Amino acid sequence: MTTMTQQQLTIGVAAALAAGLMWGLVFVAPLLLPDYPAPLLTFGRYLAFGLVTLPIAWWQRAALRRLTRADWWTAVKLSLVGNIIYYLTLSAAIQLAGAPLPTLIIGTLPVVIAVCSNLGDRQFSWARLLPSLLLIGAGLLCVNADQLARLNADDAVTAYASGAALAIVANAAWTWYPIHNARWLRAHPAHTSTTWASAQGMATLPIALVGLIASVGYLKATGDARFSESLWGPQPMKFWLLMLVIGFCASWLGTLLWNIASKNTPTG
């Protein structure tokens, strides 16, 4: 394992905190757009991500041409798991269970990632990780008790449980993503964080475009009243403005910052 300098750690931690700040936007979108189903929020966000990436990818075209077919396949896998599956399940979880529980479950990611990474390379002793695990477990119990006390109807309990299950899937997807993303970055030090963020944006674009067309087609075919008057739902301007903001800030800039963090901090 390469020893990290204090400067690298400072840069990495600052970048990780900034990425977390950008990603806070993704928890807001499902609450601001409750009439929009999770697939539309997901594919709309990542279509915007891909479109925002296009001019940056043109600027990075020489570096992107140096990526191999295997590199692009890795970018596709990371995009599917860390972008599409993650946000599809997270946005659905927030709409089903509300924001507090999914947010807390996703908030366990630093410890979950550390545990999973530590299983492979043992960067930290388990004794150092145990206090964090216990505190997060206690927090989950407290939030669950508070939220469950507000649930009366059986359908509300079912929705809450379904939301919790989807949030766990989102947690698993984003546990897998940073570990494999960091491995690629450290195995390819010649490629910059900007290049790799742009590659993931380009890999996401066709997936998001196909998904968005399929989602809109399904809503139209099923006669969803929310989309009867406009192809883009009851608040098309608000929808696309929010998608563009999230596509740039939470997706491209967040990915760039996370890549910088991955290069400058240990995973575990």
C-alpha positions as CSV (number, residue, x, y, z in Angstrom):
1,M,0.0,0.0,0.0
2,T,1.3,3.4,-1.0
3,T,1.8,5.7,2.1
4,M,-0.3,8.9,1.9
5,T,1.3,12.2,2.8
6,Q,-0.4,14.7,5.1
7,Q,-1.0,17.0,2.1
8,Q,-2.6,14.2,0.1
9,L,-4.9,13.3,3.0
10,T,-5.9,16.9,3.5
11,I,-6.7,17.3,-0.2
12,G,-8.6,14.0,-0.2
13,V,-10.7,14.7,2.9
14,A,-11.5,18.2,1.6
15,A,-12.6,16.8,-1.8
16,A,-14.7,14.1,-0.1
17,L,-16.5,16.7,2.1
18,A,-17.1,18.9,-1.0
19,A,-18.5,15.9,-2.9
20,G,-20.8,15.0,0.0
21,L,-22.1,18.6,0.0
22,M,-22.8,18.4,-3.8
23,W,-24.6,15.0,-3.3
24,G,-26.9,16.5,-0.7
25,L,-28.9,17.9,-3.7
26,V,-29.9,14.4,-4.7
27,F,-32.0,13.9,-1.5
28,V,-33.9,17.1,-2.2
29,A,-35.1,16.3,-5.8
30,P,-37.6,13.5,-4.9
31,L,-39.1,15.7,-2.3
32,L,-39.4,18.8,-4.6
33,L,-40.8,16.7,-7.4
34,P,-43.1,14.2,-5.7
35,D,-45.2,13.7,-8.8
36,Y,-42.3,12.3,-10.8
37,P,-41.5,8.6,-10.5
38,A,-38.0,7.4,-9.5
39,P,-37.1,6.2,-13.1
40,L,-37.8,9.7,-14.6
41,L,-35.8,11.4,-11.8
42,T,-32.9,9.0,-12.3
43,F,-32.7,9.0,-16.1
44,G,-33.5,12.8,-16.3
45,R,-30.6,13.5,-13.9
46,Y,-28.1,11.3,-15.7
47,L,-29.2,12.5,-19.2
48,A,-28.3,16.0,-17.8
49,F,-25.0,14.6,-16.5
50,G,-24.2,13.3,-19.9
51,L,-25.1,16.5,-21.7
52,V,-23.2,18.6,-19.3
53,T,-20.2,16.3,-19.9
54,L,-20.2,16.7,-23.7
55,P,-18.3,20.0,-23.9
56,I,-15.9,18.9,-21.1
57,A,-15.3,15.6,-23.0
58,W,-14.5,17.6,-26.2
59,W,-11.9,19.5,-24.2
60,Q,-10.6,16.2,-22.8
61,R,-10.9,14.3,-26.1
62,A,-7.1,13.6,-26.4
63,A,-7.0,12.1,-22.9
64,L,-10.2,10.1,-23.5
65,R,-8.8,8.6,-26.7
66,R,-6.1,7.0,-24.6
67,L,-8.6,5.0,-22.6
68,T,-8.7,1.3,-23.7
69,R,-11.8,-0.7,-24.4
70,A,-11.4,-2.3,-21.0
71,D,-11.3,1.1,-19.4
72,W,-14.6,2.1,-21.1
73,W,-16.2,-1.1,-20.1
74,T,-15.2,-0.3,-16.5
75,A,-16.7,3.2,-16.9
76,V,-20.0,1.6,-18.1
77,K,-20.1,-0.8,-15.1
78,L,-19.4,2.0,-12.6
79,S,-22.1,4.2,-14.3
80,L,-24.7,1.4,-14.1
81,V,-24.1,0.5,-10.5
82,G,-22.9,3.8,-9.0
83,N,-25.2,6.1,-11.0
84,I,-28.3,4.4,-12.3
85,I,-29.0,1.6,-9.8
86,Y,-27.9,3.8,-6.9
87,Y,-30.1,6.8,-7.6
88,L,-33.1,4.7,-8.9
89,T,-33.3,2.9,-5.6
90,L,-32.5,5.9,-3.5
91,S,-35.1,8.2,-5.0
92,A,-37.7,5.5,-4.8
93,A,-36.8,4.9,-1.1
94,I,-37.2,8.6,-0.3
95,Q,-40.6,8.8,-2.0
96,L,-41.8,5.7,-0.1
97,A,-40.3,6.2,3.3
98,G,-39.6,9.9,3.4
99,A,-36.1,11.5,3.7
100,P,-34.9,10.7,7.3
101,L,-34.5,6.9,7.1
102,P,-32.9,6.6,3.6
103,T,-30.6,9.5,4.4
104,L,-29.4,7.8,7.6
105,I,-28.9,4.5,5.8
106,I,-26.9,6.2,3.1
107,G,-25.1,8.1,5.9
108,T,-23.6,4.8,7.0
109,L,-21.6,4.6,3.8
110,P,-18.3,5.8,5.2
111,V,-18.2,3.0,7.7
112,V,-19.7,0.3,5.4
113,I,-17.1,1.2,2.7
114,A,-14.4,1.1,5.3
115,V,-15.5,-2.3,6.5
116,C,-15.8,-3.8,3.0
117,S,-12.5,-2.4,1.9
118,N,-10.9,-3.5,5.2
119,L,-12.0,-7.1,4.5
120,G,-9.7,-7.1,1.5
121,D,-6.6,-5.2,2.5
122,R,-6.8,-4.7,6.3
123,Q,-5.8,-1.0,6.3
124,F,-7.3,-0.5,9.8
125,S,-7.8,-2.6,12.9
126,W,-11.4,-3.7,13.6
127,A,-11.1,-2.1,17.1
128,R,-10.8,1.3,15.4
129,L,-13.9,0.7,13.3
130,L,-16.1,-0.7,16.1
131,P,-17.0,2.6,17.9
132,S,-18.3,4.1,14.6
133,L,-20.3,1.0,13.8
134,L,-21.9,1.0,17.3
135,L,-22.8,4.7,17.0
136,I,-24.3,4.4,13.6
137,G,-26.3,1.3,14.7
138,A,-27.6,3.3,17.7
139,G,-28.6,6.1,15.4
140,L,-30.5,3.7,13.1
141,L,-32.4,2.4,16.1
142,C,-33.3,5.9,17.3
143,V,-34.5,7.1,13.9
144,N,-36.5,3.9,13.3
145,A,-38.2,4.3,16.7
146,D,-39.2,7.9,16.0
147,Q,-40.4,7.1,12.4
148,L,-42.3,3.9,13.2
149,A,-44.1,5.7,16.0
150,R,-45.7,7.9,13.4
151,L,-47.0,5.0,11.3
152,N,-50.5,3.9,11.9
153,A,-51.9,2.3,8.7
154,D,-50.6,-1.0,7.3
155,D,-49.9,0.5,3.9
156,A,-47.7,3.2,5.6
157,V,-45.7,0.4,7.3
158,T,-45.4,-1.5,4.0
159,A,-44.2,1.7,2.2
160,Y,-41.7,2.5,5.0
161,A,-40.3,-1.1,4.9
162,S,-40.1,-1.0,1.1
163,G,-38.3,2.3,1.3
164,A,-35.8,0.9,3.8
165,A,-35.1,-2.1,1.7
166,L,-34.5,0.1,-1.4
167,A,-32.2,2.3,0.6
168,I,-30.2,-0.7,1.6
169,V,-29.8,-1.7,-2.1
170,A,-28.7,1.9,-2.8
171,N,-26.2,1.6,0.0
172,A,-24.8,-1.6,-1.4
173,A,-24.5,-0.1,-4.9
174,W,-22.6,2.9,-3.6
175,T,-20.4,0.6,-1.4
176,W,-19.3,-1.3,-4.5
177,Y,-18.8,1.9,-6.6
178,P,-16.1,3.8,-4.6
179,I,-14.0,0.7,-3.9
180,H,-13.8,-0.3,-7.6
181,N,-13.5,3.3,-8.7
182,A,-10.6,3.9,-6.4
183,R,-8.9,0.7,-7.6
184,W,-9.1,1.8,-11.2
185,L,-7.8,5.3,-10.4
186,R,-4.8,4.0,-8.5
187,A,-4.1,1.4,-11.2
188,H,-4.1,4.2,-13.9
189,P,-2.2,7.2,-12.3
190,A,-1.5,8.6,-15.8
191,H,-5.2,9.5,-16.2
192,T,-6.6,12.5,-14.3
193,S,-9.7,12.7,-12.2
194,T,-11.3,15.1,-14.8
195,T,-10.7,12.5,-17.5
196,W,-12.3,9.7,-15.5
197,A,-15.3,11.9,-14.5
198,S,-15.8,12.8,-18.1
199,A,-15.5,9.1,-19.2
200,Q,-18.2,8.1,-16.7
201,G,-20.5,11.0,-18.0
202,M,-20.1,9.8,-21.6
203,A,-20.7,6.2,-20.6
204,T,-23.9,7.2,-18.7
205,L,-25.3,9.3,-21.5
206,P,-26.7,6.6,-23.9
207,I,-28.0,4.5,-20.9
208,A,-29.8,7.5,-19.6
209,L,-31.2,8.5,-23.0
210,V,-32.7,5.0,-23.6
211,G,-34.0,4.8,-20.0
212,L,-35.7,8.2,-20.3
213,I,-37.4,7.4,-23.6
214,A,-38.6,4.1,-22.1
215,S,-39.8,5.8,-18.9
216,V,-41.8,8.5,-20.8
217,G,-43.1,5.9,-23.2
218,Y,-44.4,3.7,-20.3
219,L,-46.1,6.7,-18.6
220,K,-47.8,7.6,-21.8
221,A,-48.8,4.0,-22.6
222,T,-50.3,3.5,-19.1
223,G,-52.3,6.8,-19.3
224,D,-50.7,8.3,-16.2
225,A,-52.8,11.5,-15.6
226,R,-49.7,13.4,-14.4
227,F,-48.3,13.3,-17.9
228,S,-51.4,13.7,-19.9
229,E,-50.9,17.4,-20.7
230,S,-47.1,17.6,-21.0
231,L,-44.5,15.0,-22.0
232,W,-42.4,16.1,-19.1
233,G,-45.1,16.1,-16.4
234,P,-46.9,18.7,-14.4
235,Q,-43.8,20.9,-13.8
236,P,-41.5,20.6,-16.8
237,M,-39.5,23.8,-16.3
238,K,-38.8,23.0,-12.6
239,F,-38.0,19.4,-13.6
240,W,-35.4,20.2,-16.2
241,L,-33.8,23.1,-14.2
242,L,-33.4,20.8,-11.2
243,M,-32.1,18.0,-13.4
244,L,-29.5,20.3,-15.0
245,V,-28.3,21.6,-11.6
246,I,-28.0,18.1,-10.1
247,G,-26.5,16.8,-13.4
248,F,-23.7,19.3,-13.1
249,C,-23.2,19.8,-9.3
250,A,-24.1,16.4,-7.9
251,S,-23.0,14.2,-10.9
252,W,-20.1,15.7,-12.8
253,L,-18.6,17.9,-10.1
254,G,-19.4,15.4,-7.4
255,T,-17.8,12.6,-9.4
256,L,-14.7,14.8,-10.1
257,L,-14.3,15.6,-6.4
258,W,-14.8,12.0,-5.4
259,N,-12.1,10.9,-7.9
260,I,-9.7,13.4,-6.3
261,A,-10.6,12.1,-2.9
262,S,-10.1,8.5,-4.1
263,K,-6.6,9.3,-5.3
264,N,-5.6,11.0,-2.1
265,T,-7.1,8.9,0.7
266,P,-7.1,5.2,1.6
267,T,-10.4,3.5,0.8
268,G,-10.7,1.8,4.2
